[in-house]
Amino acid sequence: MVMGSAGRQEMKYQNAVCALIVSILCACAGNADIWIHKRVSIKQPLEASSTLWLGSRSARVLNSEKFEDIAQQFSAQLEQIGFQIVDRRADSAYQAYIWFGKRGERREQFSNVTDGINIWTEYTWAATFEILHQSQVGRRQVYLAEAETAVWCPSISSVLNELFDELLKGFPLQKSAEGSTLHKYSPSQC
């Protein structure tokens, strides 16, 4: 069978598409190592025998299917150290806010062996946990924990558990800290 230049171009295109699909599947299906960077800023020790209200400032986070599970994990940890969780924000000495979402994205381009151009996007996903305390001048931040990681998956669901596991590790820390930890994870929704 003799193939013309149009046929060879079509074959190159099909090979490039197949190579891209295989590389995406391999990147998303297997286990991977990711670095999670965590920062904790403590401005005042927590009075754990106080009342605390737990919520989010973001409607998108509050309406997320993941919010209830994450809030329950934090509530259990907060109750274990002595906080009484209350339903009304006005009745609390402390307010705690959960947030998660995209911090940024970075595009990368490269040529594959068939001289096609593939564009990959690396997403920076983050989660935060902030605690405010009522003072004489109003509510002020006393505890802020942030965790973030960059992955090729366009869904935060692929790393959300790992981000919150990192935020809960050692919670509450007694002094400000910053560092990175290597995590193994299997992206479920890449």
Secondary structure, 3 states (H helix, E strand, C coil): CCCCHHHHHHHHHHHHHHHHHHHHHHHHHCCEEEEEEEEEEECCCCCCCCEEEEECCCHHHHCCCCHHHHHHHHHHHHHHCCCEECCCHHHCCEEEEEEEEEEEEEEEEEECCCCCEEEEEEEEEEEEEEEEEEECCEEEEEEEEEEEEEECCCCHHHCHHHHHHHHHCCCCCCCCEEEEEEEEECCCCC
